Amino acid sequence: MNLNATIFGQIISFFLFSWFCMRYVWPPIIVTIQNRQKKIEQSLIAAEQAKKELEQTKIQIQKKIQNAKEHAEKILYTAKSQGDIVLATAQKKALSDCRKMLINTQSEIDVMIMNEKKKLYKEITVLSILMAEKIIKKQIQNSDSQIFVNELISSFSKIKS
């Protein structure tokens, strides 16, 4: 066998194989690789967009949380101020009721004092009359004075009743 003919045959079969691969095998492989590259690039772009959207969403969430905190603080402030108003109103009402009760009690005490004074005045009057009767009875011995004393006693008795 001739070495040159073998090499020449191998060269021809290599070129035929290379031409066949370049003509029928390589184009679908290159198209598949290019499609995959495009998909990878699109996926990377989509990932970047998703990352940007995530950042924007985080910023929006932070803003919403801040707004919610501010709104909650306003609600708490309003509730506290309304609570203070209710407390002040209740205190004023309690003081007013206390004053009314004090005035009513004082007037009741004044009425009771007046009633007791009247009772005491009547008792003093009765006692004074009784003492005057006894003193007059002891000092008057004669009949002229006895008539005067009886009239005086009867007039005191009318006052006593």
C-alpha positions as YAML, in Angstrom:
chain: A
units: angstrom
residues:
- id: 1
  name: MET
  ca: [0.00, 0.00, 0.00]
- id: 2
  name: ASN
  ca: [1.07, 3.35, -0.78]
- id: 3
  name: LEU
  ca: [1.27, 5.76, 2.06]
- id: 4
  name: ASN
  ca: [0.52, 8.72, -0.09]
- id: 5
  name: ALA
  ca: [-2.64, 7.25, -1.47]
- id: 6
  name: THR
  ca: [-3.91, 6.46, 2.03]
- id: 7
  name: ILE
  ca: [-3.13, 9.92, 3.24]
- id: 8
  name: PHE
  ca: [-4.68, 11.37, 0.15]
- id: 9
  name: GLY
  ca: [-7.80, 9.20, 0.72]
- id: 10
  name: GLN
  ca: [-7.97, 10.25, 4.33]
- id: 11
  name: ILE
  ca: [-7.60, 13.90, 3.35]
- id: 12
  name: ILE
  ca: [-10.42, 13.59, 0.85]
- id: 13
  name: SER
  ca: [-12.65, 11.76, 3.33]
- id: 14
  name: PHE
  ca: [-11.77, 14.38, 5.98]
- id: 15
  name: PHE
  ca: [-12.70, 17.20, 3.63]
- id: 16
  name: LEU
  ca: [-15.91, 15.44, 2.64]
- id: 17
  name: PHE
  ca: [-16.75, 14.78, 6.27]
- id: 18
  name: SER
  ca: [-15.90, 18.41, 7.17]
- id: 19
  name: TRP
  ca: [-17.95, 19.72, 4.24]
- id: 20
  name: PHE
  ca: [-20.90, 17.45, 5.22]
- id: 21
  name: CYS
  ca: [-20.66, 18.58, 8.88]
- id: 22
  name: MET
  ca: [-20.37, 22.25, 7.90]
- id: 23
  name: ARG
  ca: [-23.22, 21.97, 5.48]
- id: 24
  name: TYR
  ca: [-25.76, 19.85, 7.43]
- id: 25
  name: VAL
  ca: [-24.64, 19.42, 11.08]
- id: 26
  name: TRP
  ca: [-23.12, 22.73, 12.08]
- id: 27
  name: PRO
  ca: [-25.94, 25.12, 11.04]
- id: 28
  name: PRO
  ca: [-28.59, 23.55, 13.32]
- id: 29
  name: ILE
  ca: [-26.08, 23.42, 16.18]
- id: 30
  name: ILE
  ca: [-25.12, 27.07, 15.64]
- id: 31
  name: VAL
  ca: [-28.82, 28.07, 15.43]
- id: 32
  name: THR
  ca: [-29.51, 26.19, 18.67]
- id: 33
  name: ILE
  ca: [-26.52, 27.86, 20.35]
- id: 34
  name: GLN
  ca: [-27.63, 31.28, 19.11]
- id: 35
  name: ASN
  ca: [-31.19, 30.65, 20.33]
- id: 36
  name: ARG
  ca: [-29.87, 29.64, 23.73]
- id: 37
  name: GLN
  ca: [-27.66, 32.75, 23.85]
- id: 38
  name: LYS
  ca: [-30.69, 34.91, 23.03]
- id: 39
  name: LYS
  ca: [-32.74, 33.17, 25.73]
- id: 40
  name: ILE
  ca: [-29.94, 33.62, 28.25]
- id: 41
  name: GLU
  ca: [-29.61, 37.32, 27.33]
- id: 42
  name: GLN
  ca: [-33.39, 37.76, 27.62]
- id: 43
  name: SER
  ca: [-33.34, 35.96, 30.96]
- id: 44
  name: LEU
  ca: [-30.54, 38.22, 32.18]
- id: 45
  name: ILE
  ca: [-32.45, 41.31, 31.01]
- id: 46
  name: ALA
  ca: [-35.62, 40.00, 32.68]
- id: 47
  name: ALA
  ca: [-33.63, 39.32, 35.86]
- id: 48
  name: GLU
  ca: [-32.29, 42.88, 35.82]
- id: 49
  name: GLN
  ca: [-35.78, 44.25, 35.29]
- id: 50
  name: ALA
  ca: [-37.11, 42.07, 38.09]
- id: 51
  name: LYS
  ca: [-34.31, 43.31, 40.32]
- id: 52
  name: LYS
  ca: [-35.20, 46.94, 39.49]
- id: 53
  name: GLU
  ca: [-38.89, 46.22, 40.10]
- id: 54
  name: LEU
  ca: [-37.97, 44.60, 43.40]
- id: 55
  name: GLU
  ca: [-36.05, 47.71, 44.44]
- id: 56
  name: GLN
  ca: [-38.96, 49.94, 43.40]
- id: 57
  name: THR
  ca: [-41.38, 47.69, 45.27]
- id: 58
  name: LYS
  ca: [-39.16, 47.87, 48.37]
- id: 59
  name: ILE
  ca: [-39.14, 51.67, 48.14]
- id: 60
  name: GLN
  ca: [-42.93, 51.74, 47.74]
- id: 61
  name: ILE
  ca: [-43.36, 49.38, 50.69]
- id: 62
  name: GLN
  ca: [-41.09, 51.59, 52.82]
- id: 63
  name: LYS
  ca: [-43.16, 54.64, 51.84]
- id: 64
  name: LYS
  ca: [-46.39, 52.82, 52.67]
- id: 65
  name: ILE
  ca: [-45.00, 51.69, 56.01]
- id: 66
  name: GLN
  ca: [-43.90, 55.26, 56.78]
- id: 67
  name: ASN
  ca: [-47.33, 56.60, 55.80]
- id: 68
  name: ALA
  ca: [-49.01, 53.94, 57.94]
- id: 69
  name: LYS
  ca: [-46.80, 54.89, 60.91]
- id: 70
  name: GLU
  ca: [-47.62, 58.57, 60.47]
- id: 71
  name: HIS
  ca: [-51.32, 57.76, 60.18]
- id: 72
  name: ALA
  ca: [-51.14, 55.60, 63.30]
- id: 73
  name: GLU
  ca: [-49.38, 58.42, 65.19]
- id: 74
  name: LYS
  ca: [-52.10, 60.85, 64.11]
- id: 75
  name: ILE
  ca: [-54.77, 58.42, 65.28]
- id: 76
  name: LEU
  ca: [-53.01, 57.95, 68.62]
- id: 77
  name: TYR
  ca: [-52.63, 61.72, 69.04]
- id: 78
  name: THR
  ca: [-56.30, 62.26, 68.21]
- id: 79
  name: ALA
  ca: [-57.35, 59.49, 70.59]
- id: 80
  name: LYS
  ca: [-55.14, 60.91, 73.36]
- id: 81
  name: SER
  ca: [-56.50, 64.42, 72.88]
- id: 82
  name: GLN
  ca: [-60.08, 63.12, 72.86]
- id: 83
  name: GLY
  ca: [-59.29, 61.09, 75.97]
- id: 84
  name: ASP
  ca: [-57.92, 64.20, 77.65]
- id: 85
  name: ILE
  ca: [-61.05, 66.11, 76.67]
- id: 86
  name: VAL
  ca: [-63.29, 63.36, 78.03]
- id: 87
  name: LEU
  ca: [-61.23, 63.21, 81.23]
- id: 88
  name: ALA
  ca: [-61.40, 67.00, 81.69]
- id: 89
  name: THR
  ca: [-65.15, 66.97, 81.05]
- id: 90
  name: ALA
  ca: [-65.61, 64.16, 83.55]
- id: 91
  name: GLN
  ca: [-63.55, 66.02, 86.13]
- id: 92
  name: LYS
  ca: [-65.57, 69.21, 85.60]
- id: 93
  name: LYS
  ca: [-68.81, 67.27, 85.89]
- id: 94
  name: ALA
  ca: [-67.59, 65.51, 89.03]
- id: 95
  name: LEU
  ca: [-66.59, 68.84, 90.59]
- id: 96
  name: SER
  ca: [-69.95, 70.33, 89.62]
- id: 97
  name: ASP
  ca: [-71.81, 67.37, 91.10]
- id: 98
  name: CYS
  ca: [-69.68, 67.57, 94.22]
- id: 99
  name: ARG
  ca: [-70.46, 71.27, 94.60]
- id: 100
  name: LYS
  ca: [-74.18, 70.61, 94.11]
- id: 101
  name: MET
  ca: [-74.08, 67.87, 96.71]
- id: 102
  name: LEU
  ca: [-72.17, 70.14, 99.08]
- id: 103
  name: ILE
  ca: [-74.70, 72.96, 98.57]
- id: 104
  name: ASN
  ca: [-77.63, 70.56, 99.08]
- id: 105
  name: THR
  ca: [-76.04, 69.10, 102.19]
- id: 106
  name: GLN
  ca: [-75.26, 72.57, 103.53]
- id: 107
  name: SER
  ca: [-78.86, 73.66, 102.97]
- id: 108
  name: GLU
  ca: [-80.10, 70.51, 104.71]
- id: 109
  name: ILE
  ca: [-77.77, 71.23, 107.61]
- id: 110
  name: ASP
  ca: [-79.03, 74.84, 107.75]
- id: 111
  name: VAL
  ca: [-82.64, 73.61, 107.80]
- id: 112
  name: MET
  ca: [-81.82, 71.14, 110.56]
- id: 113
  name: ILE
  ca: [-80.07, 73.87, 112.56]
- id: 114
  name: MET
  ca: [-83.08, 76.17, 112.20]
- id: 115
  name: ASN
  ca: [-85.42, 73.38, 113.31]
- id: 116
  name: GLU
  ca: [-83.23, 72.62, 116.30]
- id: 117
  name: LYS
  ca: [-83.06, 76.33, 117.18]
- id: 118
  name: LYS
  ca: [-86.85, 76.52, 117.05]
- id: 119
  name: LYS
  ca: [-87.15, 73.45, 119.27]
- id: 120
  name: LEU
  ca: [-84.56, 74.85, 121.65]
- id: 121
  name: TYR
  ca: [-86.34, 78.23, 121.69]
- id: 122
  name: LYS
  ca: [-89.63, 76.49, 122.55]
- id: 123
  name: GLU
  ca: [-87.96, 74.46, 125.28]
- id: 124
  name: ILE
  ca: [-86.32, 77.59, 126.74]
- id: 125
  name: THR
  ca: [-89.64, 79.38, 126.61]
- id: 126
  name: VAL
  ca: [-91.37, 76.52, 128.37]
- id: 127
  name: LEU
  ca: [-88.65, 76.32, 130.98]
- id: 128
  name: SER
  ca: [-88.69, 80.09, 131.49]
- id: 129
  name: ILE
  ca: [-92.43, 80.03, 131.99]
- id: 130
  name: LEU
  ca: [-92.17, 77.18, 134.45]
- id: 131
  name: MET
  ca: [-89.45, 78.98, 136.39]
- id: 132
  name: ALA
  ca: [-91.41, 82.22, 136.36]
- id: 133
  name: GLU
  ca: [-94.47, 80.38, 137.64]
- id: 134
  name: LYS
  ca: [-92.53, 78.84, 140.51]
- id: 135
  name: ILE
  ca: [-90.83, 82.12, 141.43]
- id: 136
  name: ILE
  ca: [-94.06, 84.04, 141.30]
- id: 137
  name: LYS
  ca: [-95.88, 81.44, 143.38]
- id: 138
  name: LYS
  ca: [-93.30, 81.64, 146.11]
- id: 139
  name: GLN
  ca: [-93.20, 85.40, 146.29]
- id: 140
  name: ILE
  ca: [-96.83, 86.25, 146.13]
- id: 141
  name: GLN
  ca: [-98.76, 85.46, 149.28]
- id: 142
  name: ASN
  ca: [-101.77, 87.72, 149.26]
- id: 143
  name: SER
  ca: [-105.00, 87.35, 147.28]
- id: 144
  name: ASP
  ca: [-104.69, 90.56, 145.18]
- id: 145
  name: SER
  ca: [-101.45, 89.39, 143.81]
- id: 146
  name: GLN
  ca: [-102.85, 85.89, 143.42]
- id: 147
  name: ILE
  ca: [-105.41, 87.07, 140.83]
- id: 148
  name: PHE
  ca: [-102.71, 88.94, 138.89]
- id: 149
  name: VAL
  ca: [-100.45, 85.90, 138.98]
- id: 150
  name: ASN
  ca: [-103.23, 83.59, 137.79]
- id: 151
  name: GLU
  ca: [-103.86, 85.89, 134.84]
- id: 152
  name: LEU
  ca: [-100.17, 86.01, 134.06]
- id: 153
  name: ILE
  ca: [-99.89, 82.23, 134.29]
- id: 154
  name: SER
  ca: [-102.87, 81.75, 132.03]
- id: 155
  name: SER
  ca: [-101.35, 84.14, 129.45]
- id: 156
  name: PHE
  ca: [-98.01, 82.28, 129.65]
- id: 157
  name: SER
  ca: [-99.83, 79.01, 129.24]
- id: 158
  name: LYS
  ca: [-101.44, 80.30, 126.05]
- id: 159
  name: ILE
  ca: [-97.99, 81.29, 124.73]
- id: 160
  name: LYS
  ca: [-96.60, 77.89, 125.67]
- id: 161
  name: SER
  ca: [-99.24, 76.07, 123.61]
...
